[in-house]
Amino acid sequence: MNIKPLADRVVVKMAEAEEVSKGGIILAGAAKEKPSIAEVVAVGKGGMVDGHEVTMELKVGDKVLVGQYSGSKVKLDGEEYTIVRQSEVLAIVE
């Protein structure tokens, strides 16, 4: 099954949380920091949103920064995705 976002929405898949700290310590589940880097899986076409023309600047495969509590979480075929508006994406990671 595929997700096809509408208008200015973007489907992202969050990066996995680190299992080991920078110092080499194995982290327990509660100690893991939630990642804010995600990979763009699908993008909408843009168009008129709330009376303004929106041009999509993101493309599939981009690595982006998103807020920790941004968007709507959905689970599809055992994978968890987040659907956000393009305006909720903070930056592209290069």
Steps between C-alpha positions, in 0.01 A plus 500: 500500500626853421440836665440787259499834688276782383576871445798617710534187713812284520535141623822439696652202675688586817859379545560230759605609850862445591567173684844607624605841633798690357702376798418135418236444769205281396178696558182362655171562318394795719842667472499511121451846356222526243654577163400813315656398167270329253504386139235627259302204365232683298397859423176665393462712188476836676250745350258735674501457877302741718486749212877496438694330221735235647791368295645173626870541576547150641550182302502130581829396660574836667622483861314759706468633854150494648371601842479220754122528532418617145250338269278196525638152562364217285586131489484319167616145429688490831696822428442828683486820297433864583297729276596868530433817305799629306495810725560275806832376355773702670791436261651272238808312625778487241 
